[in-house]
Amino acid sequence: MIVKERKVPLSILKLRALAHRLPQSHPKIPSIMNELKKREAGSKGESAIDFPLSFLEPKNYFIFHDLRLQDQSRFFQMDTL
C-alpha cells in the first residue's frame, strides 16, 4: 500500500513555469533549461523504483515517498522507504 504518494517536486514546477513565461531569447533560458533537465533526471531516477515496487503485495507492505525524518538533532530525507 502506498501511504505517501510521490509528487512532482515544486522546484521542477517552478522552473517549467519560468521557462514557459520567459521569451526564448532571454539570456537566462540556457541555464534555466539546464537546471530543469538536471532536476527532471533526478526525479526520473527516483521514480524508477516505482515499477519494481508495484509487484509487492499491497497488504504486506507500506511504501512512503519523500520522507523527511529526524535523527536526534538532525534531519535527513529518504526518497523511498
MODELLER restraints for C-alpha pairs under 7 A, 6 or more apart:
rsr = mdl.restraints
at = mdl.atoms
rsr.add(forms.Gaussian(group=physical.xy_distance, feature=features.Distance(at['CA:1:A'], at['CA:58:A']), mean=4.25, stdev=0.5))
rsr.add(forms.Gaussian(group=physical.xy_distance, feature=features.Distance(at['CA:1:A'], at['CA:59:A']), mean=6.37, stdev=0.5))
rsr.add(forms.Gaussian(group=physical.xy_distance, feature=features.Distance(at['CA:1:A'], at['CA:61:A']), mean=5.94, stdev=0.5))
rsr.add(forms.Gaussian(group=physical.xy_distance, feature=features.Distance(at['CA:1:A'], at['CA:62:A']), mean=4.96, stdev=0.5))
rsr.add(forms.Gaussian(group=physical.xy_distance, feature=features.Distance(at['CA:1:A'], at['CA:63:A']), mean=6.09, stdev=0.5))
rsr.add(forms.Gaussian(group=physical.xy_distance, feature=features.Distance(at['CA:2:A'], at['CA:62:A']), mean=5.80, stdev=0.5))
rsr.add(forms.Gaussian(group=physical.xy_distance, feature=features.Distance(at['CA:2:A'], at['CA:63:A']), mean=4.56, stdev=0.5))
rsr.add(forms.Gaussian(group=physical.xy_distance, feature=features.Distance(at['CA:2:A'], at['CA:64:A']), mean=6.23, stdev=0.5))
rsr.add(forms.Gaussian(group=physical.xy_distance, feature=features.Distance(at['CA:3:A'], at['CA:62:A']), mean=6.18, stdev=0.5))
rsr.add(forms.Gaussian(group=physical.xy_distance, feature=features.Distance(at['CA:3:A'], at['CA:63:A']), mean=5.70, stdev=0.5))
rsr.add(forms.Gaussian(group=physical.xy_distance, feature=features.Distance(at['CA:3:A'], at['CA:64:A']), mean=5.54, stdev=0.5))
rsr.add(forms.Gaussian(group=physical.xy_distance, feature=features.Distance(at['CA:4:A'], at['CA:63:A']), mean=6.94, stdev=0.5))
rsr.add(forms.Gaussian(group=physical.xy_distance, feature=features.Distance(at['CA:4:A'], at['CA:64:A']), mean=4.79, stdev=0.5))
rsr.add(forms.Gaussian(group=physical.xy_distance, feature=features.Distance(at['CA:4:A'], at['CA:65:A']), mean=5.55, stdev=0.5))
rsr.add(forms.Gaussian(group=physical.xy_distance, feature=features.Distance(at['CA:5:A'], at['CA:64:A']), mean=6.95, stdev=0.5))
rsr.add(forms.Gaussian(group=physical.xy_distance, feature=features.Distance(at['CA:5:A'], at['CA:65:A']), mean=5.92, stdev=0.5))
rsr.add(forms.Gaussian(group=physical.xy_distance, feature=features.Distance(at['CA:6:A'], at['CA:65:A']), mean=5.35, stdev=0.5))
rsr.add(forms.Gaussian(group=physical.xy_distance, feature=features.Distance(at['CA:6:A'], at['CA:66:A']), mean=6.81, stdev=0.5))
rsr.add(forms.Gaussian(group=physical.xy_distance, feature=features.Distance(at['CA:12:A'], at['CA:36:A']), mean=6.32, stdev=0.5))
rsr.add(forms.Gaussian(group=physical.xy_distance, feature=features.Distance(at['CA:12:A'], at['CA:39:A']), mean=6.59, stdev=0.5))
rsr.add(forms.Gaussian(group=physical.xy_distance, feature=features.Distance(at['CA:12:A'], at['CA:40:A']), mean=6.86, stdev=0.5))
rsr.add(forms.Gaussian(group=physical.xy_distance, feature=features.Distance(at['CA:15:A'], at['CA:32:A']), mean=6.81, stdev=0.5))
rsr.add(forms.Gaussian(group=physical.xy_distance, feature=features.Distance(at['CA:15:A'], at['CA:36:A']), mean=6.08, stdev=0.5))
rsr.add(forms.Gaussian(group=physical.xy_distance, feature=features.Distance(at['CA:19:A'], at['CA:29:A']), mean=6.68, stdev=0.5))
rsr.add(forms.Gaussian(group=physical.xy_distance, feature=features.Distance(at['CA:19:A'], at['CA:32:A']), mean=6.83, stdev=0.5))
rsr.add(forms.Gaussian(group=physical.xy_distance, feature=features.Distance(at['CA:46:A'], at['CA:79:A']), mean=6.62, stdev=0.5))
rsr.add(forms.Gaussian(group=physical.xy_distance, feature=features.Distance(at['CA:63:A'], at['CA:81:A']), mean=5.86, stdev=0.5))
rsr.add(forms.Gaussian(group=physical.xy_distance, feature=features.Distance(at['CA:64:A'], at['CA:80:A']), mean=5.70, stdev=0.5))
rsr.add(forms.Gaussian(group=physical.xy_distance, feature=features.Distance(at['CA:64:A'], at['CA:81:A']), mean=5.19, stdev=0.5))
rsr.add(forms.Gaussian(group=physical.xy_distance, feature=features.Distance(at['CA:65:A'], at['CA:79:A']), mean=5.48, stdev=0.5))
rsr.add(forms.Gaussian(group=physical.xy_distance, feature=features.Distance(at['CA:65:A'], at['CA:80:A']), mean=4.56, stdev=0.5))
rsr.add(forms.Gaussian(group=physical.xy_distance, feature=features.Distance(at['CA:65:A'], at['CA:81:A']), mean=6.53, stdev=0.5))
rsr.add(forms.Gaussian(group=physical.xy_distance, feature=features.Distance(at['CA:66:A'], at['CA:77:A']), mean=6.79, stdev=0.5))
rsr.add(forms.Gaussian(group=physical.xy_distance, feature=features.Distance(at['CA:66:A'], at['CA:78:A']), mean=5.68, stdev=0.5))
rsr.add(forms.Gaussian(group=physical.xy_distance, feature=features.Distance(at['CA:66:A'], at['CA:79:A']), mean=4.50, stdev=0.5))
rsr.add(forms.Gaussian(group=physical.xy_distance, feature=features.Distance(at['CA:66:A'], at['CA:80:A']), mean=6.16, stdev=0.5))
rsr.add(forms.Gaussian(group=physical.xy_distance, feature=features.Distance(at['CA:67:A'], at['CA:77:A']), mean=5.56, stdev=0.5))
rsr.add(forms.Gaussian(group=physical.xy_distance, feature=features.Distance(at['CA:67:A'], at['CA:78:A']), mean=5.19, stdev=0.5))
rsr.add(forms.Gaussian(group=physical.xy_distance, feature=features.Distance(at['CA:67:A'], at['CA:79:A']), mean=6.49, stdev=0.5))
rsr.add(forms.Gaussian(group=physical.xy_distance, feature=features.Distance(at['CA:68:A'], at['CA:75:A']), mean=6.71, stdev=0.5))
rsr.add(forms.Gaussian(group=physical.xy_distance, feature=features.Distance(at['CA:68:A'], at['CA:76:A']), mean=5.70, stdev=0.5))
rsr.add(forms.Gaussian(group=physical.xy_distance, feature=features.Distance(at['CA:68:A'], at['CA:77:A']), mean=4.40, stdev=0.5))
rsr.add(forms.Gaussian(group=physical.xy_distance, feature=features.Distance(at['CA:68:A'], at['CA:78:A']), mean=6.48, stdev=0.5))
rsr.add(forms.Gaussian(group=physical.xy_distance, feature=features.Distance(at['CA:69:A'], at['CA:75:A']), mean=5.56, stdev=0.5))
rsr.add(forms.Gaussian(group=physical.xy_distance, feature=features.Distance(at['CA:69:A'], at['CA:76:A']), mean=5.47, stdev=0.5))
rsr.add(forms.Gaussian(group=physical.xy_distance, feature=features.Distance(at['CA:69:A'], at['CA:77:A']), mean=6.20, stdev=0.5))
rsr.add(forms.Gaussian(group=physical.xy_distance, feature=features.Distance(at['CA:70:A'], at['CA:76:A']), mean=6.35, stdev=0.5))
